[in-house]
């Protein structure tokens, strides 16, 4: 009688190095999820006398119920509810919103909550692991992972009847879907480094960074309910300089203009799509944040010199920032 050959000898364990890498990755994501799930709320918002009209996510900033979310989530909202993973639900009031950064503050009434640990997006690097937590498509407490795909992007978006540019956003391939807006983007230590704001395509999500500029925005929203913001009306992002220009200027990057909004201060000043901004206000500009730092209330109506690289030559243009209304 012929011997029976076993088709499968049993499970094959991965090599120790592969197992260790998988365990390390899983451990990081699990730890970040455990820290973020209790501090990310699901939002349902609407207007008085109407059924809830929108949904999104929000992240707890303070123990007394101050939450950060996306401005477009609470656009025109007069009421809402924040629901947490432990079953807690709280009525909301909108403290203020800033369409240019797509950030808003809301308060959960009579709440005592666990706040998130806030990080600094200026320390992010392309390729770095990030974790997104939100409530996509109504599925609360969803966790996805990815990497920082790019930094310094610009996001054209709509606000009411107008068009706005959200500057200096983070691009990630962490899966985002409707309902993730306002949710957390965190680093491998569970620190908040961005607020998820948009899905720009398959495998392409965008988040507003939490950095020195946006911390000032959130402080102004808490204090005044609004932010006086200057704007130029351009869309673009950090781009490498041509070799000759990089050698001449002593730096590698500039702010590439992809689009100029018609009728905007930038258009009136003569800025064009394809220009590379290399200086603002007499200071070098090598990334989108260098321009955004100048777009404060004091800049409104004041001439601002912008240096651009155009067809291999440096041109100096004077633009008068307008106020975002």
Secondary structure, DSSP 4 states (H G I P E B T S, - for coil): -PPPPPS--SPPPPPHHHHHHHHHHHHHHHHHHHHHGGGEEEEEEE-TTS---EEEEEEE-STTSEEEE-GGGSTT--EEEEE-TTS-EEEEEEEEEETTTTEEEEEETT---PPPPB--GGG--TT-EEEEEE-GGG-TTEEEEEEEEEEEEEEEEEETTEEEEEEEEEEE-S---TT-TT-EEE-TTS-EEEEEEEEEETTEEEEEE-SHHHHHHHHHHHHHSS---EE--EEEEEEEPPHHHHHHHT-SEEEEEEEE-TTSHHHHHT--TT-EEEEETTEE--SHHHHHTT-SGGGTTSEEEEEEEETTEEEEEEEE-EE--
